[in-house]
Amino acid sequence: MESNFLVLKNRHRIVKLDLDQVTHVEVDDYLCTVYCQESSSLLCCLPLKEIARQLPPSFQKINRSYIINPNHIQEINVRKKEILLTCGVWLPVSRSQWKNIREVLPEGFTNLL
């Protein structure tokens, strides 16, 4: 049974995040930041691969630093290979991952690419 929550440890806290609220995950050096709607975020010391294992297959890695929740895609810039999320952040998509994006796009986007 697939859980609709992500449980992460942040220093001395254990936090349960609703996956529907998660917009994207970013790694910078050894720190991962999980971003949620309404500008909240959570820092944790886990590798991106470990967080990716805990996420459902609908979440998509778009380059070596980011995993996105496709349900939060608002706009796609095909020329620049960038995705705008509902939180207002533009994220770059690597050439190798660009081909895989089509498989996870929300309804409406797939017919246009």
N, CA, C and O atoms as a printed pandas DataFrame, in Angstrom:
     atom_number atom_name residue_name chain_id  residue_number  x_coord  y_coord  z_coord
0              1         N          MET        A               1    0.839   -1.177    0.000
1              2        CA          MET        A               1    0.000    0.000    0.000
2              3         C          MET        A               1    0.890    1.248    0.000
3              4         O          MET        A               1    1.774    1.389    0.844
4              5         N          GLU        A               2    0.650    2.129   -0.935
5              6        CA          GLU        A               2    1.456    3.330   -1.088
6              7         C          GLU        A               2    1.002    4.405   -0.113
7              8         O          GLU        A               2   -0.182    4.733   -0.038
8              9         N          SER        A               3    1.953    4.945    0.628
9             10        CA          SER        A               3    1.650    6.005    1.590
10            11         C          SER        A               3    1.591    7.348    0.876
11            12         O          SER        A               3    2.293    7.565   -0.111
12            13         N          ASN        A               4    0.762    8.236    1.374
13            14        CA          ASN        A               4    0.655    9.559    0.795
14            15         C          ASN        A               4    1.427   10.578    1.635
15            16         O          ASN        A               4    1.147   11.776    1.593
16            17         N          PHE        A               5    2.398   10.082    2.393
17            18        CA          PHE        A               5    3.197   10.945    3.259
18            19         C          PHE        A               5    4.672   10.619    3.115
19            20         O          PHE        A               5    5.046    9.500    2.767
20            21         N          LEU        A               6    5.496   11.606    3.386
21            22        CA          LEU        A               6    6.934   11.454    3.411
22            23         C          LEU        A               6    7.378   11.798    4.828
23            24         O          LEU        A               6    7.076   12.882    5.326
24            25         N          VAL        A               7    8.083   10.896    5.472
25            26        CA          VAL        A               7    8.531   11.128    6.845
26            27         C          VAL        A               7   10.041   11.339    6.815
27            28         O          VAL        A               7   10.792   10.479    6.354
28            29         N          LEU        A               8   10.477   12.501    7.316
29            30        CA          LEU        A               8   11.891   12.858    7.304
30            31         C          LEU        A               8   12.334   13.340    8.676
31            32         O          LEU        A               8   11.547   13.879    9.455
32            33         N          LYS        A               9   13.622   13.131    8.949
33            34        CA          LYS        A               9   14.194   13.618   10.196
34            35         C          LYS        A               9   14.971   14.891    9.912
35            36         O          LYS        A               9   15.796   14.944    9.000
36            37         N          ASN        A              10   14.694   15.913   10.704
37            38        CA          ASN        A              10   15.366   17.204   10.594
38            39         C          ASN        A              10   15.911   17.544   11.971
39            40         O          ASN        A              10   15.163   17.966   12.853
40            41         N          ARG        A              11   17.193   17.363   12.155
41            42        CA          ARG        A              11   17.854   17.559   13.439
42            43         C          ARG        A              11   17.176   16.736   14.524
43            44         O          ARG        A              11   17.336   15.516   14.564
44            45         N          HIS        A              12   16.423   17.382   15.401
45            46        CA          HIS        A              12   15.803   16.667   16.513
46            47         C          HIS        A              12   14.316   16.468   16.313
47            48         O          HIS        A              12   13.599   16.111   17.248
48            49         N          ARG        A              13   13.855   16.696   15.097
49            50        CA          ARG        A              13   12.423   16.554   14.809
50            51         C          ARG        A              13   12.222   15.493   13.737
51            52         O          ARG        A              13   13.062   15.310   12.856
52            53         N          ILE        A              14   11.114   14.810   13.826
53            54        CA          ILE        A              14   10.673   13.913   12.761
54            55         C          ILE        A              14    9.385   14.508   12.217
55            56         O          ILE        A              14    8.422   14.728   12.952
56            57         N          VAL        A              15    9.388   14.765   10.905
57            58        CA          VAL        A              15    8.290   15.501   10.291
58            59         C          VAL        A              15    7.596   14.632    9.253
59            60         O          VAL        A              15    8.244   13.942    8.465
60            61         N          LYS        A              16    6.271   14.677    9.266
61            62        CA          LYS        A              16    5.444   13.949    8.303
62            63         C          LYS        A              16    4.882   14.969    7.309
63            64         O          LYS        A              16    4.127   15.863    7.688
64            65         N          LEU        A              17    5.259   14.827    6.030
65            66        CA          LEU        A              17    4.839   15.768    4.994
66            67         C          LEU        A              17    3.826   15.103    4.064
67            68         O          LEU        A              17    4.008   13.958    3.651
68            69         N          ASP        A              18    2.774   15.820    3.743
69            70        CA          ASP        A              18    1.773   15.350    2.790
70            71         C          ASP        A              18    2.376   15.454    1.385
71            72         O          ASP        A              18    2.769   16.544    0.970
72            73         N          LEU        A              19    2.455   14.342    0.649
73            74        CA          LEU        A              19    3.076   14.343   -0.670
74            75         C          LEU        A              19    2.358   15.242   -1.667
75            76         O          LEU        A              19    2.984   15.745   -2.600
76            77         N          ASP        A              20    1.066   15.451   -1.492
77            78        CA          ASP        A              20    0.335   16.350   -2.387
78            79         C          ASP        A              20    0.806   17.790   -2.236
79            80         O          ASP        A              20    0.668   18.586   -3.164
80            81         N          GLN        A              21    1.355   18.130   -1.085
81            82        CA          GLN        A              21    1.836   19.479   -0.818
82            83         C          GLN        A              21    3.288   19.691   -1.266
83            84         O          GLN        A              21    3.724   20.831   -1.424
84            85         N          VAL        A              22    4.030   18.612   -1.468
85            86        CA          VAL        A              22    5.437   18.710   -1.865
86            87         C          VAL        A              22    5.515   19.144   -3.334
87            88         O          VAL        A              22    4.955   18.485   -4.210
88            89         N          THR        A              23    6.214   20.257   -3.599
89            90        CA          THR        A              23    6.363   20.731   -4.975
90            91         C          THR        A              23    7.634   20.183   -5.614
91            92         O          THR        A              23    7.624   19.757   -6.769
92            93         N          HIS        A              24    8.743   20.198   -4.844
93            94        CA          HIS        A              24    9.996   19.675   -5.380
94            95         C          HIS        A              24   11.003   19.434   -4.257
95            96         O          HIS        A              24   10.838   19.889   -3.125
96            97         N          VAL        A              25   12.044   18.703   -4.620
97            98        CA          VAL        A              25   13.138   18.399   -3.701
98            99         C          VAL        A              25   14.418   18.865   -4.384
99           100         O          VAL        A              25   14.629   18.610   -5.570
100          101         N          GLU        A              26   15.266   19.547   -3.627
101          102        CA          GLU        A              26   16.529   20.067   -4.167
102          103         C          GLU        A              26   17.683   19.579   -3.301
103          104         O          GLU        A              26   17.582   19.564   -2.074
104          105         N          VAL        A              27   18.768   19.185   -3.934
105          106        CA          VAL        A              27   19.968   18.817   -3.196
106          107         C          VAL        A              27   21.047   19.858   -3.482
107          108         O          VAL        A              27   21.230   20.290   -4.620
108          109         N          ASP        A              28   21.755   20.248   -2.426
109          110        CA          ASP        A              28   22.867   21.178   -2.537
110          111         C          ASP        A              28   23.959   20.653   -1.625
111          112         O          ASP        A              28   23.846   20.723   -0.401
112          113         N          ASP        A              29   25.001   20.134   -2.218
113          114        CA          ASP        A              29   26.061   19.467   -1.474
114          115         C          ASP        A              29   25.485   18.249   -0.758
115          116         O          ASP        A              29   25.052   17.302   -1.415
116          117         N          TYR        A              30   25.472   18.255    0.557
117          118        CA          TYR        A              30   24.961   17.106    1.301
118          119         C          TYR        A              30   23.597   17.369    1.911
119          120         O          TYR        A              30   23.054   16.509    2.605
120          121         N          LEU        A              31   23.042   18.529    1.666
121          122        CA          LEU        A              31   21.757   18.883    2.256
122          123         C          LEU        A              31   20.645   18.808    1.218
123          124         O          LEU        A              31   20.770   19.336    0.113
124          125         N          CYS        A              32   19.574   18.156    1.585
125          126        CA          CYS        A              32   18.380   18.126    0.742
126          127         C          CYS        A              32   17.350   19.065    1.356
127          128         O          CYS        A              32   17.193   19.129    2.575
128          129         N          THR        A              33   16.664   19.779    0.502
129          130        CA          THR        A              33   15.568   20.633    0.944
130          131         C          THR        A              33   14.310   20.161    0.242
131          132         O          THR        A              33   14.267   20.060   -0.984
132          133         N          VAL        A              34   13.286   19.872    1.032
133          134        CA          VAL        A              34   11.984   19.473    0.495
134          135         C          VAL        A              34   11.094   20.703    0.578
135          136         O          VAL        A              34   10.844   21.233    1.660
136          137         N          TYR        A              35   10.618   21.153   -0.582
137          138        CA          TYR        A              35    9.775   22.353   -0.651
138          139         C          TYR        A              35    8.311   21.954   -0.755
139          140         O          TYR        A              35    7.949   21.026   -1.479
140          141         N          CYS        A              36    7.481   22.674   -0.016
141          142        CA          CYS        A              36    6.045   22.427   -0.023
142          143         C          CYS        A              36    5.322   23.699   -0.445
143          144         O          CYS        A              36    5.919   24.774   -0.493
144          145         N          GLN        A              37    4.048   23.572   -0.746
145          146        CA          GLN        A              37    3.252   24.747   -1.080
146          147         C          GLN        A              37    3.272   25.704    0.099
147          148         O          GLN        A              37    3.601   25.327    1.223
148          149         N          GLU        A              38    2.919   26.923   -0.177
149          150        CA          GLU        A              38    2.866   27.978    0.842
150          151         C          GLU        A              38    4.242   28.297    1.409
151          152         O          GLU        A              38    4.363   28.696    2.567
152          153         N          SER        A              39    5.280   28.123    0.592
153          154        CA          SER        A              39    6.652   28.538    0.906
154          155         C          SER        A              39    7.288   27.846    2.106
155          156         O          SER        A              39    8.274   28.354    2.642
156          157         N          SER        A              40    6.773   26.735    2.535
157          158        CA          SER        A              40    7.445   26.037    3.628
158          159         C          SER        A              40    8.462   25.056    3.040
159          160         O          SER        A              40    8.292   24.552    1.930
160          161         N          SER        A              41    9.513   24.800    3.805
161          162        CA          SER        A              41   10.535   23.864    3.361
162          163         C          SER        A              41   11.134   23.156    4.566
163          164         O          SER        A              41   11.006   23.608    5.705
164          165         N          LEU        A              42   11.789   22.040    4.288
165          166        CA          LEU        A              42   12.396   21.236    5.340
166          167         C          LEU        A              42   13.777   20.794    4.885
167          168         O          LEU        A              42   13.913   20.186    3.823
168          169         N          LEU        A              43   14.805   21.093    5.678
169          170        CA          LEU        A              43   16.170   20.650    5.403
170          171         C          LEU        A              43   16.406   19.299    6.055
171          172         O          LEU        A              43   15.966   19.059    7.180
172          173         N          CYS        A              44   17.104   18.414    5.345
173          174        CA          CYS        A              44   17.476   17.136    5.948
174          175         C          CYS        A              44   18.806   16.686    5.361
175          176         O          CYS        A              44   19.192   17.099    4.267
176          177         N          CYS        A              45   19.492   15.844    6.097
177          178        CA          CYS        A              45   20.811   15.356    5.678
178          179         C          CYS        A              45   20.690   13.958    5.078
179          180         O          CYS        A              45   21.263   12.998    5.594
180          181         N          LEU        A              46   19.949   13.857    3.999
181          182        CA          LEU        A              46   19.806   12.597    3.282
182          183         C          LEU        A              46   20.215   12.810    1.838
183          184         O          LEU        A              46   19.988   13.885    1.284
184          185         N          PRO        A              47   20.814   11.803    1.219
185          186        CA          PRO        A              47   21.111   11.943   -0.207
186          187         C          PRO        A              47   19.814   11.954   -1.018
187          188         O          PRO        A              47   18.795   11.413   -0.590
188          189         N          LEU        A              48   19.872   12.573   -2.182
189          190        CA          LEU        A              48   18.699   12.662   -3.046
190          191         C          LEU        A              48   18.171   11.275   -3.406
191          192         O          LEU        A              48   16.961   11.078   -3.515
192          193         N          LYS        A              49   19.076   10.316   -3.591
193          194        CA          LYS        A              49   18.655    8.947   -3.926
194          195         C          LYS        A              49   17.784    8.347   -2.831
195          196         O          LYS        A              49   16.814    7.646   -3.121
196          197         N          GLU        A              50   18.120    8.616   -1.589
197          198        CA          GLU        A              50   17.355    8.075   -0.463
198          199         C          GLU        A              50   15.952    8.686   -0.414
199          200         O          GLU        A              50   14.970    7.979   -0.183
200          201         N          ILE        A              51   15.864    9.973   -0.626
201          202        CA          ILE        A              51   14.544   10.614   -0.643
202          203         C          ILE        A              51   13.744   10.100   -1.841
203          204         O          ILE        A              51   12.542    9.857   -1.727
204          205         N          ALA        A              52   14.406    9.935   -2.985
205          206        CA          ALA        A              52   13.727    9.436   -4.185
206          207         C          ALA        A              52   13.122    8.056   -3.947
207          208         O          ALA        A              52   12.048    7.754   -4.466
208          209         N          ARG        A              53   13.797    7.224   -3.175
209          210        CA          ARG        A              53   13.261    5.877   -2.856
210          211         C          ARG        A              53   11.978    5.951   -2.050
211          212         O          ARG        A              53   11.135    5.058   -2.135
212          213         N          GLN        A              54   11.827    7.001   -1.276
213          214        CA          GLN        A              54   10.646    7.151   -0.429
214          215         C          GLN        A              54    9.481    7.818   -1.152
215          216         O          GLN        A              54    8.357    7.824   -0.649
216          217         N          LEU        A              55    9.747    8.381   -2.334
217          218        CA          LEU        A              55    8.702    9.065   -3.088
218          219         C          LEU        A              55    8.011    8.098   -4.043
219          220         O          LEU        A              55    8.620    7.124   -4.485
220          221         N          PRO        A              56    6.748    8.357   -4.362
221          222        CA          PRO        A              56    6.051    7.492   -5.325
222          223         C          PRO        A              56    6.640    7.678   -6.727
223          224         O          PRO        A              56    7.302    8.681   -6.991
224          225         N          PRO        A              57    6.401    6.716   -7.627
225          226        CA          PRO        A              57    6.976    6.791   -8.971
226          227         C          PRO        A              57    6.499    7.988   -9.789
227          228         O          PRO        A              57    7.125    8.327  -10.793
228          229         N          SER        A              58    5.421    8.625   -9.389
229          230        CA          SER        A              58    4.932    9.788  -10.128
230          231         C          SER        A              58    5.886   10.977  -10.010
231          232         O          SER        A              58    5.893   11.837  -10.891
232          233         N          PHE        A              59    6.684   11.049   -8.956
233          234        CA          PHE        A              59    7.675   12.116   -8.819
234          235         C          PHE        A              59    8.788   11.863   -9.832
235          236         O          PHE        A              59    9.177   10.717  -10.057
236          237         N          GLN        A              60    9.295   12.924  -10.437
237          238        CA          GLN        A              60   10.253   12.780  -11.536
238          239         C          GLN        A              60   11.543   13.537  -11.256
239          240         O          GLN        A              60   11.517   14.714  -10.898
240          241         N          LYS        A              61   12.666   12.856  -11.421
241          242        CA          LYS        A              61   13.963   13.517  -11.333
242          243         C          LYS        A              61   14.159   14.269  -12.645
243          244         O          LYS        A              61   14.051   13.674  -13.717
244          245         N          ILE        A              62   14.449   15.577  -12.575
245          246        CA          ILE        A              62   14.590   16.362  -13.796
246          247         C          ILE        A              62   16.041   16.727  -14.102
247          248         O          ILE        A              62   16.361   17.113  -15.226
248          249         N          ASN        A              63   16.900   16.608  -13.123
249          250        CA          ASN        A              63   18.348   16.741  -13.319
250          251         C          ASN        A              63   19.031   16.226  -12.056
251          252         O          ASN        A              63   18.365   15.689  -11.171
252          253         N          ARG        A              64   20.325   16.381  -11.964
253          254        CA          ARG        A              64   21.037   15.781  -10.829
254          255         C          ARG        A              64   20.707   16.440   -9.489
255          256         O          ARG        A              64   21.036   15.894   -8.436
256          257         N          SER        A              65   20.061   17.604   -9.518
257          258        CA          SER        A              65   19.789   18.336   -8.284
258          259         C          SER        A              65   18.328   18.414   -7.878
259          260         O          SER        A              65   18.027   18.816   -6.754
260          261         N          TYR        A              66   17.405   18.036   -8.770
261          262        CA          TYR        A              66   15.986   18.253   -8.481
262          263         C          TYR        A              66   15.105   17.044   -8.805
263          264         O          TYR        A              66   15.320   16.323   -9.779
264          265         N          ILE        A              67   14.110   16.862   -7.946
265          266        CA          ILE        A              67   13.003   15.948   -8.192
266          267         C          ILE        A              67   11.748   16.798   -8.052
267          268         O          ILE        A              67   11.634   17.587   -7.114
268          269         N          ILE        A              68   10.803   16.641   -8.982
269          270        CA          ILE        A              68    9.584   17.452   -8.929
270          271         C          ILE        A              68    8.343   16.588   -8.771
271          272         O          ILE        A              68    8.341   15.399   -9.090
272          273         N          ASN        A              69    7.303   17.213   -8.275
273          274        CA          ASN        A              69    5.971   16.616   -8.247
274          275         C          ASN        A              69    5.267   17.145   -9.499
275          276         O          ASN        A              69    4.944   18.332   -9.553
276          277         N          PRO        A              70    5.019   16.304  -10.505
277          278        CA          PRO        A              70    4.432   16.766  -11.759
278          279         C          PRO        A              70    3.074   17.438  -11.597
279          280         O          PRO        A              70    2.666   18.212  -12.463
280          281         N          ASN        A              71    2.375   17.159  -10.517
281          282        CA          ASN        A              71    1.075   17.792  -10.281
282          283         C          ASN        A              71    1.207   19.284  -10.026
283          284         O          ASN        A              71    0.209   20.004  -10.057
284          285         N          HIS        A              72    2.419   19.758   -9.776
285          286        CA          HIS        A              72    2.645   21.180   -9.508
286          287         C          HIS        A              72    3.262   21.908  -10.697
287          288         O          HIS        A              72    3.707   23.047  -10.556
288          289         N          ILE        A              73    3.297   21.268  -11.870
289          290        CA          ILE        A              73    3.798   21.944  -13.065
290          291         C          ILE        A              73    2.756   22.947  -13.526
291          292         O          ILE        A              73    1.588   22.610  -13.722
292          293         N          GLN        A              74    3.200   24.184  -13.696
293          294        CA          GLN        A              74    2.301   25.239  -14.148
294          295         C          GLN        A              74    2.585   25.626  -15.594
295          296         O          GLN        A              74    1.667   25.939  -16.353
296          297         N          GLU        A              75    3.859   25.604  -15.968
297          298        CA          GLU        A              75    4.241   26.037  -17.316
298          299         C          GLU        A              75    5.516   25.308  -17.720
299          300         O          GLU        A              75    6.341   24.954  -16.878
300          301         N          ILE        A              76    5.661   25.089  -19.037
301          302        CA          ILE        A              76    6.868   24.450  -19.569
302          303         C          ILE        A              76    7.435   25.351  -20.652
303          304         O          ILE        A              76    6.723   25.730  -21.582
304          305         N          ASN        A              77    8.723   25.700  -20.538
305          306        CA          ASN        A              77    9.411   26.450  -21.572
306          307         C          ASN        A              77   10.205   25.428  -22.383
307          308         O          ASN        A              77   11.272   24.983  -21.960
308          309         N          VAL        A              78    9.679   25.063  -23.541
309          310        CA          VAL        A              78   10.284   24.023  -24.367
310          311         C          VAL        A              78   11.641   24.461  -24.893
311          312         O          VAL        A              78   12.576   23.662  -24.938
312          313         N          ARG        A              79   11.756   25.709  -25.287
313          314        CA          ARG        A              79   13.013   26.207  -25.851
314          315         C          ARG        A              79   14.147   26.169  -24.821
315          316         O          ARG        A              79   15.251   25.717  -25.126
316          317         N          LYS        A              80   13.872   26.643  -23.607
317          318        CA          LYS        A              80   14.907   26.676  -22.564
318          319         C          LYS        A              80   14.984   25.378  -21.772
319          320         O          LYS        A              80   15.895   25.203  -20.964
320          321         N          LYS        A              81   14.038   24.463  -21.992
321          322        CA          LYS        A              81   13.952   23.207  -21.234
322          323         C          LYS        A              81   13.887   23.495  -19.731
323          324         O          LYS        A              81   14.703   23.018  -18.942
324          325         N          GLU        A              82   12.890   24.289  -19.376
325          326        CA          GLU        A              82   12.644   24.649  -17.987
326          327         C          GLU        A              82   11.183   24.411  -17.648
327          328         O          GLU        A              82   10.309   24.417  -18.515
328          329         N          ILE        A              83   10.944   24.199  -16.357
329          330        CA          ILE        A              83    9.593   23.961  -15.858
330          331         C          ILE        A              83    9.300   24.974  -14.760
331          332         O          ILE        A              83   10.116   25.184  -13.863
332          333         N          LEU        A              84    8.127   25.600  -14.837
333          334        CA          LEU        A              84    7.667   26.503  -13.789
334          335         C          LEU        A              84    6.706   25.737  -12.898
335          336         O          LEU        A              84    5.740   25.143  -13.375
336          337         N          LEU        A              85    6.978   25.757  -11.607
337          338        CA          LEU        A              85    6.109   25.086  -10.647
338          339         C          LEU        A              85    5.111   26.076  -10.056
339          340         O          LEU        A              85    5.288   27.288  -10.172
340          341         N          THR        A              86    4.066   25.558   -9.425
341          342        CA          THR        A              86    3.022   26.405   -8.857
342          343         C          THR        A              86    3.552   27.322   -7.761
343          344         O          THR        A              86    2.908   28.320   -7.437
344          345         N          CYS        A              87    4.702   27.011   -7.188
345          346        CA          CYS        A              87    5.301   27.863   -6.155
346          347         C          CYS        A              87    6.061   29.031   -6.769
347          348         O          CYS        A              87    6.614   29.853   -6.038
348          349         N          GLY        A              88    6.100   29.124   -8.119
349          350        CA          GLY        A              88    6.742   30.244   -8.793
350          351         C          GLY        A              88    8.210   30.051   -9.104
351          352         O          GLY        A              88    8.885   31.019   -9.456
352          353         N          VAL        A              89    8.728   28.848   -8.989
353          354        CA          VAL        A              89   10.140   28.560   -9.212
354          355         C          VAL        A              89   10.329   27.903  -10.578
355          356         O          VAL        A              89    9.647   26.935  -10.914
356          357         N          TRP        A              90   11.269   28.446  -11.363
357          358        CA          TRP        A              90   11.663   27.827  -12.629
358          359         C          TRP        A              90   12.808   26.862  -12.348
359          360         O          TRP        A              90   13.773   27.225  -11.675
360          361         N          LEU        A              91   12.710   25.640  -12.856
361          362        CA          LEU        A              91   13.763   24.652  -12.666
362          363         C          LEU        A              91   14.228   24.122  -14.021
363          364         O          LEU        A              91   13.405   23.869  -14.900
364          365         N          PRO        A              92   15.542   23.953  -14.195
365          366        CA          PRO        A              92   16.071   23.431  -15.460
366          367         C          PRO        A              92   15.901   21.916  -15.556
367          368         O          PRO        A              92   15.995   21.200  -14.559
368          369         N          VAL        A              93   15.653   21.451  -16.765
369          370        CA          VAL        A              93   15.529   20.009  -17.022
370          371         C          VAL        A              93   16.717   19.592  -17.872
371          372         O          VAL        A              93   16.994   20.218  -18.895
372          373         N          SER        A              94   17.416   18.553  -17.467
373          374        CA          SER        A              94   18.565   18.090  -18.242
374          375         C          SER        A              94   18.091   17.456  -19.553
375          376         O          SER        A              94   16.953   16.999  -19.663
376          377         N          ARG        A              95   18.981   17.439  -20.535
377          378        CA          ARG        A              95   18.631   16.843  -21.828
378          379         C          ARG        A              95   18.232   15.382  -21.682
379          380         O          ARG        A              95   17.283   14.924  -22.320
380          381         N          SER        A              96   18.952   14.658  -20.849
381          382        CA          SER        A              96   18.652   13.232  -20.690
382          383         C          SER        A              96   17.300   12.991  -20.019
383          384         O          SER        A              96   16.638   11.994  -20.306
384          385         N          GLN        A              97   16.889   13.887  -19.134
385          386        CA          GLN        A              97   15.607   13.725  -18.448
386          387         C          GLN        A              97   14.440   14.335  -19.222
387          388         O          GLN        A              97   13.284   14.020  -18.942
388          389         N          TRP        A              98   14.728   15.198  -20.183
389          390        CA          TRP        A              98   13.676   15.852  -20.956
390          391         C          TRP        A              98   12.770   14.827  -21.638
391          392         O          TRP        A              98   11.558   15.024  -21.730
392          393         N          LYS        A              99   13.357   13.745  -22.110
393          394        CA          LYS        A              99   12.582   12.697  -22.790
394          395         C          LYS        A              99   11.619   12.010  -21.831
395          396         O          LYS        A              99   10.535   11.590  -22.235
396          397         N          ASN        A             100   12.004   11.893  -20.567
397          398        CA          ASN        A             100   11.174   11.199  -19.570
398          399         C          ASN        A             100   10.053   12.066  -19.014
399          400         O          ASN        A             100    9.093   11.545  -18.445
400          401         N          ILE        A             101   10.161   13.364  -19.169
401          402        CA          ILE        A             101    9.168   14.284  -18.613
402          403         C          ILE        A             101    7.782   14.014  -19.181
403          404         O          ILE        A             101    6.789   14.069  -18.456
404          405         N          ARG        A             102    7.715   13.727  -20.452
405          406        CA          ARG        A             102    6.423   13.520  -21.129
406          407         C          ARG        A             102    5.596   12.428  -20.448
407          408         O          ARG        A             102    4.368   12.510  -20.412
408          409         N          GLU        A             103    6.265   11.410  -19.912
409          410        CA          GLU        A             103    5.573   10.282  -19.284
410          411         C          GLU        A             103    4.848   10.658  -17.999
411          412         O          GLU        A             103    3.893    9.983  -17.615
412          413         N          VAL        A             104    5.277   11.712  -17.332
413          414        CA          VAL        A             104    4.691   12.053  -16.027
414          415         C          VAL        A             104    3.917   13.370  -16.031
415          416         O          VAL        A             104    3.436   13.811  -14.987
416          417         N          LEU        A             105    3.796   13.992  -17.194
417          418        CA          LEU        A             105    3.098   15.278  -17.259
418          419         C          LEU        A             105    1.615   15.142  -16.928
419          420         O          LEU        A             105    0.984   14.141  -17.268
420          421         N          PRO        A             106    1.068   16.148  -16.268
421          422        CA          PRO        A             106   -0.373   16.156  -15.997
422          423         C          PRO        A             106   -1.158   16.248  -17.311
423          424         O          PRO        A             106   -0.634   16.684  -18.336
424          425         N          GLU        A             107   -2.402   15.834  -17.254
425          426        CA          GLU        A             107   -3.266   15.862  -18.422
426          427         C          GLU        A             107   -3.308   17.270  -19.012
427          428         O          GLU        A             107   -3.330   18.252  -18.270
428          429         N          GLY        A             108   -3.319   17.372  -20.308
429          430        CA          GLY        A             108   -3.354   18.663  -20.984
430          431         C          GLY        A             108   -1.997   19.044  -21.549
431          432         O          GLY        A             108   -1.925   19.590  -22.650
432          433         N          PHE        A             109   -0.932   18.772  -20.834
433          434        CA          PHE        A             109    0.412   19.083  -21.314
434          435         C          PHE        A             109    0.892   18.088  -22.349
435          436         O          PHE        A             109    1.595   18.460  -23.289
436          437         N          THR        A             110    0.519   16.818  -22.189
437          438        CA          THR        A             110    1.069   15.752  -23.030
438          439         C          THR        A             110    0.739   15.920  -24.499
439          440         O          THR        A             110    1.559   15.569  -25.348
440          441         N          ASN        A             111   -0.425   16.443  -24.829
441          442        CA          ASN        A             111   -0.816   16.597  -26.221
442          443         C          ASN        A             111   -0.057   17.717  -26.923
443          444         O          ASN        A             111   -0.008   17.758  -28.152
444          445         N          LEU        A             112    0.528   18.612  -26.161
445          446        CA          LEU        A             112    1.170   19.788  -26.742
446          447         C          LEU        A             112    2.668   19.625  -26.968
447          448         O          LEU        A             112    3.261   20.387  -27.731
448          449         N          LEU        A             113    3.280   18.658  -26.326
449          450        CA          LEU        A             113    4.726   18.477  -26.505
450          451         C          LEU        A             113    5.037   17.604  -27.688
451          452         O          LEU        A             113    6.206   17.352  -27.979
